[in-house]
């Protein structure tokens, strides 16, 4: 909340912009994808399998996960706030 603007919510681009004792509201954003509907299938034709396993060719992957995944280091104040958030 931005105290200078009647506590209106604002976007945060840098942790250093936070006041001394901020009130933060995290609003997750989701991307909706249209779902196509399929025609009704008679119960006689329903497959016994309830899960369809899709195969992905190795060419479709952009790159595999690295063996050693490097976790980035955050500034001390960010690390502190992350630890405090994990305690909730």
TIMI-2910 file (N, C-alpha, C, CB; in pm, 1 decimal, decimal comma, always signed):
<rs>
+----------+----------+----------+----------+----------+----------+----------+----------+----------+----------+----------+----------+------+
!      n_x !      n_y !      n_z !     ca_x !     ca_y !     ca_z !      c_x !      c_y !      c_z !     cb_x !     cb_y !     cb_z ! resn !
+----------+----------+----------+----------+----------+----------+----------+----------+----------+----------+----------+----------+------+
!    +84,6 !   -117,2 !     +0,0 !     +0,0 !     +0,0 !     +0,0 !    +89,1 !   +123,5 !     +0,0 !    -96,2 !     -0,2 !   +121,7 !  Unk !
!    +49,2 !   +220,9 !    -73,5 !   +127,2 !   +342,8 !    -86,5 !    +66,8 !   +451,6 !     +2,1 !   +133,1 !   +388,8 !   -234,1 !  Unk !
!   +134,2 !   +487,2 !   +112,7 !    +78,0 !   +586,6 !   +204,2 !    +60,3 !   +724,1 !   +139,7 !   +166,2 !   +599,3 !   +325,7 !  Unk !
!   +143,0 !   +756,8 !    +41,4 !   +132,6 !   +887,5 !    -23,9 !     +9,9 !   +897,6 !   -113,8 !   +257,7 !   +915,0 !   -105,1 !  Unk !
!    -52,1 !   +783,7 !   -147,0 !   -168,4 !   +783,0 !   -234,2 !   -287,5 !   +717,2 !   -165,0 !   -136,4 !   +710,7 !   -365,3 !  Unk !
!   -314,5 !   +760,0 !    -41,8 !   -430,1 !   +712,1 !    +33,9 !   -430,1 !   +559,8 !    +47,3 !   -559,2 !   +758,1 !    -32,9 !  Unk !
!   -311,5 !   +501,1 !    +67,1 !   -291,7 !   +356,9 !    +85,4 !   -342,8 !   +272,7 !    -30,9 !   -359,6 !   +312,5 !   +211,5 !  Unk !
!   -339,2 !   +329,5 !   -150,2 !   -378,1 !   +253,2 !   -269,2 !   -270,1 !   +150,1 !   -299,4 !   -400,6 !   +347,4 !   -391,8 !  Unk !
!   -312,2 !    +35,6 !   -355,1 !   -216,1 !    -67,5 !   -392,6 !   -135,3 !    -20,3 !   -512,4 !   -287,6 !   -200,9 !   -424,2 !  Unk !
!     -7,8 !    -59,8 !   -517,5 !    +77,3 !    -22,7 !   -630,0 !   +166,8 !   -141,1 !   -664,0 !   +162,1 !   +104,2 !   -597,5 !  Unk !
!   +224,1 !   -138,8 !   -783,3 !   +317,0 !   -243,7 !   -825,0 !   +454,1 !   -214,8 !   -766,6 !   +324,2 !   -254,1 !   -979,7 !  Unk !
!   +521,6 !   -319,1 !   -723,7 !   +654,4 !   -306,0 !   -665,2 !   +755,9 !   -363,4 !   -762,0 !   +662,8 !   -377,0 !   -527,4 !  Unk !
!   +856,5 !   -283,8 !   -795,7 !   +960,0 !   -332,6 !   -886,8 !  +1093,0 !   -352,4 !   -816,6 !   +977,2 !   -236,6 !  -1002,3 !  Unk !
!  +1109,1 !   -296,2 !   -696,6 !  +1235,2 !   -308,5 !   -624,8 !  +1205,4 !   -311,5 !   -475,2 !  +1332,5 !   -191,5 !   -660,6 !  Unk !
!  +1265,5 !   -405,5 !   -403,6 !  +1241,3 !   -420,3 !   -259,9 !  +1284,5 !   -295,0 !   -184,5 !  +1315,6 !   -543,4 !   -205,1 !  Unk !
!  +1383,0 !   -222,4 !   -237,2 !  +1429,7 !   -102,3 !   -168,3 !  +1324,4 !     +8,2 !   -167,7 !  +1557,3 !    -51,3 !   -233,2 !  Unk !
!  +1221,6 !     -4,0 !   -250,5 !  +1114,2 !    +95,3 !   -253,7 !  +1017,9 !    +80,1 !   -136,4 !  +1037,7 !    +84,6 !   -384,1 !  Unk !
!  +1029,5 !    -28,9 !    -61,2 !   +937,2 !    -52,2 !    +50,2 !   +965,4 !    +44,0 !   +165,0 !   +947,6 !   -197,4 !    +99,3 !  Unk !
!   +859,5 !    +93,8 !   +231,3 !   +881,9 !   +175,0 !   +351,3 !   +932,5 !    +87,1 !   +465,3 !   +751,8 !   +248,2 !   +393,2 !  Unk !
!   +958,1 !   +148,8 !   +581,0 !  +1016,6 !    +76,9 !   +694,5 !   +930,3 !    -41,0 !   +739,3 !  +1037,2 !   +172,1 !   +811,0 !  Unk !
!   +800,3 !    -22,3 !   +754,6 !   +709,4 !   -130,2 !   +795,0 !   +596,6 !   -137,6 !   +693,0 !   +652,8 !   -107,0 !   +940,1 !  Unk !
!   +621,0 !   -206,9 !   +583,4 !   +521,4 !   -206,9 !   +475,3 !   +407,4 !   -304,7 !   +500,6 !   +588,1 !   -240,6 !   +343,3 !  Unk !
!   +296,5 !   -278,8 !   +434,1 !   +187,0 !   -373,9 !   +423,8 !   +187,6 !   -422,5 !   +280,5 !    +47,9 !   -310,0 !   +464,1 !  Unk !
!   +210,0 !   -550,8 !   +261,8 !   +222,1 !   -605,9 !   +127,1 !   +105,1 !   -699,4 !   +101,4 !   +357,4 !   -680,1 !   +108,5 !  Unk !
!    +43,2 !   -684,0 !    -13,0 !    -61,9 !   -775,5 !    -55,9 !    -14,6 !   -837,3 !   -186,7 !   -201,5 !   -702,3 !    -72,5 !  Unk !
!     +3,8 !   -967,9 !   -187,6 !    +48,9 !  -1037,7 !   -307,3 !    -73,8 !  -1086,7 !   -382,0 !   +144,8 !  -1156,1 !   -272,2 !  Unk !
!    -86,0 !  -1042,3 !   -506,0 !   -199,6 !  -1080,5 !   -589,0 !   -147,5 !  -1168,0 !   -702,0 !   -275,3 !   -954,9 !   -644,4 !  Unk !
!   -172,4 !  -1298,7 !   -695,8 !   -123,5 !  -1385,8 !   -803,3 !   -201,4 !  -1360,5 !   -931,5 !   -134,6 !  -1534,3 !   -762,6 !  Unk !
!   -131,3 !  -1371,8 !  -1041,1 !   -197,5 !  -1358,0 !  -1170,8 !   -198,5 !  -1493,7 !  -1238,2 !   -126,7 !  -1251,5 !  -1260,4 !  Unk !
!   -307,1 !  -1522,9 !  -1306,6 !   -316,8 !  -1649,0 !  -1378,7 !   -353,4 !  -1619,8 !  -1522,6 !   -420,4 !  -1743,6 !  -1313,4 !  Unk !
!   -311,4 !  -1706,8 !  -1609,5 !   -345,4 !  -1693,5 !  -1750,1 !   -447,9 !  -1800,4 !  -1783,5 !   -218,9 !  -1705,6 !  -1841,0 !  Unk !
!   -564,1 !  -1757,1 !  -1826,8 !   -669,6 !  -1851,4 !  -1860,5 !   -652,1 !  -1899,2 !  -2003,7 !   -808,2 !  -1787,8 !  -1841,2 !  Unk !
!   -670,6 !  -2028,1 !  -2022,4 !   -658,3 !  -2088,8 !  -2154,3 !   -793,8 !  -2146,8 !  -2190,7 !   -546,3 !  -2198,6 !  -2157,5 !  Unk !
!   -844,3 !  -2115,4 !  -2309,5 !   -974,5 !  -2171,1 !  -2346,5 !   -969,9 !  -2323,5 !  -2354,3 !  -1020,7 !  -2113,3 !  -2480,4 !  Unk !
!  -1076,4 !  -2385,7 !  -2310,4 !  -1086,4 !  -2530,8 !  -2311,8 !  -1184,1 !  -2569,9 !  -2421,4 !  -1131,7 !  -2586,5 !  -2172,9 !  Unk !
!  -1140,2 !  -2663,0 !  -2503,7 !  -1230,3 !  -2709,4 !  -2608,6 !  -1317,9 !  -2819,9 !  -2552,3 !  -1151,3 !  -2759,0 !  -2733,0 !  Unk !
!  -1442,6 !  -2819,4 !  -2589,8 !  -1534,0 !  -2922,6 !  -2541,9 !  -1538,2 !  -3035,6 !  -2643,2 !  -1676,0 !  -2864,9 !  -2517,6 !  Unk !
!  -1556,1 !  -3155,1 !  -2593,1 !  -1565,0 !  -3272,1 !  -2680,1 !  -1709,4 !  -3318,8 !  -2682,2 !  -1469,7 !  -3386,4 !  -2632,5 !  Unk !
!  -1751,8 !  -3378,1 !  -2790,4 !  -1889,1 !  -3428,9 !  -2793,8 !  -1907,8 !  -3537,6 !  -2688,5 !  -1923,7 !  -3483,7 !  -2934,1 !  Unk !
!  -2030,1 !  -3550,0 !  -2642,0 !  -2058,2 !  -3651,5 !  -2540,3 !  -2030,0 !  -3790,5 !  -2594,7 !  -2204,1 !  -3641,8 !  -2492,6 !  Unk !
!  -1970,8 !  -3872,7 !  -2510,4 !  -1936,4 !  -4009,5 !  -2548,1 !  -2028,1 !  -4102,4 !  -2470,1 !  -1784,8 !  -4041,5 !  -2519,9 !  Unk !
!  -2078,8 !  -4201,9 !  -2536,1 !  -2166,2 !  -4295,6 !  -2465,6 !  -2085,0 !  -4373,7 !  -2363,8 !  -2236,3 !  -4391,7 !  -2564,7 !  Unk !
!  -2148,3 !  -4415,8 !  -2256,8 !  -2077,1 !  -4486,1 !  -2150,3 !  -2018,8 !  -4618,2 !  -2199,5 !  -2170,3 !  -4511,2 !  -2032,2 !  Unk !
!  -2071,2 !  -4674,3 !  -2308,5 !  -2016,9 !  -4798,8 !  -2362,5 !  -1878,4 !  -4777,2 !  -2423,3 !  -2111,8 !  -4856,8 !  -2467,6 !  Unk !
!  -1851,6 !  -4655,5 !  -2471,4 !  -1726,2 !  -4629,8 !  -2541,8 !  -1618,3 !  -4571,2 !  -2451,4 !  -1750,9 !  -4536,5 !  -2657,3 !  Unk !
!  -1649,1 !  -4551,2 !  -2324,5 !  -1552,3 !  -4490,5 !  -2234,4 !  -1438,1 !  -4587,9 !  -2209,1 !  -1619,2 !  -4449,0 !  -2101,6 !  Unk !
!  -1316,6 !  -4537,4 !  -2215,8 !  -1198,4 !  -4619,8 !  -2192,5 !  -1186,4 !  -4651,5 !  -2044,0 !  -1070,7 !  -4548,9 !  -2243,5 !  Unk !
!  -1124,4 !  -4763,6 !  -2013,7 !  -1102,2 !  -4799,7 !  -1874,5 !   -991,2 !  -4716,6 !  -1812,9 !  -1069,1 !  -4947,2 !  -1862,8 !  Unk !
!   -902,3 !  -4663,5 !  -1895,8 !   -793,0 !  -4581,5 !  -1844,2 !   -846,3 !  -4442,8 !  -1811,4 !   -676,0 !  -4572,9 !  -1946,5 !  Unk !
!   -813,3 !  -4393,0 !  -1692,5 !   -860,6 !  -4260,3 !  -1656,2 !   -755,1 !  -4152,8 !  -1679,5 !   -903,7 !  -4258,9 !  -1511,9 !  Unk !
!   -637,8 !  -4191,7 !  -1725,3 !   -530,2 !  -4096,8 !  -1750,2 !   -471,2 !  -4122,4 !  -1887,0 !   -421,6 !  -4106,4 !  -1641,7 !  Unk !
!   -451,8 !  -4015,5 !  -1959,9 !   -387,5 !  -4027,3 !  -2090,0 !   -244,3 !  -3977,5 !  -2075,3 !   -465,1 !  -3946,8 !  -2200,3 !  Unk !
!   -148,7 !  -4061,9 !  -2105,6 !     -8,4 !  -4025,4 !  -2093,5 !    +39,3 !  -3977,6 !  -2229,5 !    +77,9 !  -4145,1 !  -2042,0 !  Unk !
!    +88,2 !  -3854,8 !  -2231,8 !   +135,9 !  -3796,7 !  -2356,2 !   +286,9 !  -3810,5 !  -2363,0 !    +93,6 !  -3648,7 !  -2368,2 !  Unk !
!   +336,2 !  -3852,8 !  -2476,5 !   +480,9 !  -3863,0 !  -2491,3 !   +532,6 !  -3733,2 !  -2551,3 !   +520,4 !  -3985,0 !  -2579,7 !  Unk !
!   +648,6 !  -3691,5 !  -2505,6 !   +711,7 !  -3569,8 !  -2555,3 !   +844,9 !  -3610,2 !  -2615,5 !   +729,9 !  -3462,4 !  -2441,6 !  Unk !
!   +863,4 !  -3577,0 !  -2740,8 !   +990,0 !  -3612,6 !  -2804,6 !  +1101,0 !  -3524,6 !  -2749,1 !   +980,8 !  -3598,2 !  -2958,8 !  Unk !
!  +1221,4 !  -3575,9 !  -2750,2 !  +1333,9 !  -3500,5 !  -2696,2 !  +1362,3 !  -3375,4 !  -2778,3 !  +1457,8 !  -3588,0 !  -2690,7 !  Unk !
!  +1320,2 !  -3373,5 !  -2903,8 !  +1341,9 !  -3255,6 !  -2986,4 !  +1252,6 !  -3139,5 !  -2944,5 !  +1317,7 !  -3289,0 !  -3132,0 !  Unk !
!  +1140,2 !  -3169,3 !  -2879,8 !  +1049,3 !  -3063,4 !  -2838,1 !  +1100,3 !  -2988,8 !  -2715,4 !   +912,4 !  -3121,0 !  -2809,7 !  Unk !
!  +1191,0 !  -3047,5 !  -2641,3 !  +1247,3 !  -2980,7 !  -2524,5 !  +1349,5 !  -2877,9 !  -2570,3 !  +1311,8 !  -3082,8 !  -2427,3 !  Unk !
!  +1350,6 !  -2764,1 !  -2503,6 !  +1449,2 !  -2663,5 !  -2541,5 !  +1585,7 !  -2699,2 !  -2482,8 !  +1404,8 !  -2523,1 !  -2494,2 !  Unk !
!  +1588,3 !  -2745,5 !  -2358,2 !  +1713,2 !  -2791,0 !  -2297,9 !  +1679,0 !  -2868,6 !  -2171,4 !  +1808,8 !  -2670,8 !  -2266,5 !  Unk !
!  +1761,4 !  -2965,2 !  -2134,2 !  +1733,8 !  -3042,3 !  -2012,2 !  +1770,6 !  -2960,9 !  -1888,1 !  +1811,8 !  -3176,2 !  -2013,4 !  Unk !
!  +1719,9 !  -3004,9 !  -1773,4 !  +1757,3 !  -2941,2 !  -1647,4 !  +1905,9 !  -2963,2 !  -1623,8 !  +1673,1 !  -2997,0 !  -1528,6 !  Unk !
!  +1975,9 !  -2865,7 !  -1570,4 !  +2118,1 !  -2885,2 !  -1540,2 !  +2133,4 !  -2981,4 !  -1422,9 !  +2186,9 !  -2749,7 !  -1508,5 !  Unk !
!  +2245,7 !  -3052,2 !  -1420,2 !  +2269,5 !  -3144,4 !  -1308,2 !  +2280,5 !  -3068,7 !  -1177,3 !  +2396,8 !  -3226,8 !  -1331,8 !  Unk !
!  +2354,1 !  -2958,5 !  -1178,1 !  +2366,7 !  -2873,3 !  -1059,9 !  +2287,0 !  -2746,7 !  -1084,7 !  +2516,5 !  -2840,4 !  -1028,2 !  Unk !
!  +2173,7 !  -2735,5 !  -1015,5 !  +2087,6 !  -2618,4 !  -1032,5 !  +2133,7 !  -2510,8 !   -935,7 !  +1937,1 !  -2654,2 !  -1008,9 !  Unk !
!  +2180,2 !  -2399,4 !   -988,0 !  +2231,8 !  -2290,8 !   -905,3 !  +2116,8 !  -2203,2 !   -855,6 !  +2333,9 !  -2206,1 !   -984,3 !  Unk !
!  +2103,6 !  -2192,7 !   -725,2 !  +2002,9 !  -2105,1 !   -666,1 !  +2067,1 !  -1967,7 !   -650,0 !  +1950,1 !  -2161,1 !   -527,9 !  Unk !
!  +2003,3 !  -1864,0 !   -705,4 !  +2065,3 !  -1731,2 !   -698,3 !  +2068,9 !  -1678,6 !   -555,6 !  +1990,2 !  -1632,8 !   -787,6 !  Unk !
!  +2168,4 !  -1595,4 !   -528,7 !  +2180,3 !  -1529,8 !   -398,5 !  +2104,5 !  -1398,1 !   -404,9 !  +2330,3 !  -1506,7 !   -359,2 !  Unk !
!  +2021,3 !  -1374,2 !   -303,7 !  +1946,1 !  -1250,4 !   -295,1 !  +2014,1 !  -1158,4 !   -195,0 !  +1798,9 !  -1277,1 !   -255,1 !  Unk !
!  +1984,4 !  -1028,9 !   -201,3 !  +2037,2 !   -937,8 !    -99,6 !  +1990,1 !   -981,5 !    +39,4 !  +1992,9 !   -791,8 !   -128,5 !  Unk !
!  +2064,9 !   -940,7 !   +141,0 !  +2038,1 !   -983,2 !   +278,5 !  +1895,5 !   -950,5 !   +320,4 !  +2136,6 !   -917,2 !   +374,4 !  Unk !
!  +1845,3 !   -831,0 !   +285,0 !  +1710,0 !   -794,2 !   +327,3 !  +1604,8 !   -882,1 !   +260,8 !  +1682,6 !   -647,3 !   +295,4 !  Unk !
!  +1628,2 !   -922,4 !   +137,1 !  +1533,6 !  -1009,7 !    +67,4 !  +1536,4 !  -1149,2 !   +129,5 !  +1566,7 !  -1016,9 !    -84,0 !  Unk !
!  +1656,8 !  -1201,5 !   +156,8 !  +1669,0 !  -1332,6 !   +221,4 !  +1595,8 !  -1332,4 !   +356,0 !  +1818,4 !  -1370,1 !   +241,3 !  Unk !
!  +1609,5 !  -1224,5 !   +432,3 !  +1542,9 !  -1213,7 !   +562,4 !  +1391,5 !  -1219,2 !   +545,5 !  +1583,8 !  -1083,2 !   +633,7 !  Unk !
!  +1340,1 !  -1143,3 !   +449,5 !  +1195,2 !  -1140,0 !   +428,1 !  +1143,7 !  -1274,6 !   +377,7 !  +1158,5 !  -1029,3 !   +328,7 !  Unk !
!  +1221,9 !  -1343,3 !   +296,7 !  +1181,3 !  -1476,3 !   +250,5 !  +1175,3 !  -1573,7 !   +367,8 !  +1278,7 !  -1528,5 !   +142,5 !  Unk !
!  +1276,0 !  -1569,0 !   +455,3 !  +1275,5 !  -1656,2 !   +573,1 !  +1155,9 !  -1625,4 !   +663,0 !  +1406,5 !  -1640,6 !   +652,3 !  Unk !
!  +1126,5 !  -1497,2 !   +682,5 !  +1012,3 !  -1459,2 !   +765,8 !   +882,1 !  -1508,6 !   +703,5 !  +1007,7 !  -1306,2 !   +785,1 !  Unk !
!   +871,6 !  -1502,5 !   +572,0 !   +752,0 !  -1550,7 !   +503,5 !   +735,0 !  -1700,5 !   +517,7 !   +757,0 !  -1513,7 !   +357,1 !  Unk !
!   +846,3 !  -1774,6 !   +521,6 !   +839,0 !  -1919,8 !   +536,8 !   +794,6 !  -1960,3 !   +676,8 !   +973,8 !  -1982,4 !   +505,7 !  Unk !
!   +809,5 !  -1871,5 !   +773,8 !   +770,9 !  -1903,5 !   +911,4 !   +620,5 !  -1893,5 !   +933,1 !   +842,2 !  -1811,4 !  +1008,1 !  Unk !
!   +549,3 !  -1828,1 !   +841,2 !   +404,0 !  -1810,3 !   +858,3 !   +329,6 !  -1939,4 !   +843,0 !   +350,6 !  -1710,2 !   +759,3 !  Unk !
+----------+----------+----------+----------+----------+----------+----------+----------+----------+----------+----------+----------+------+
</rs>
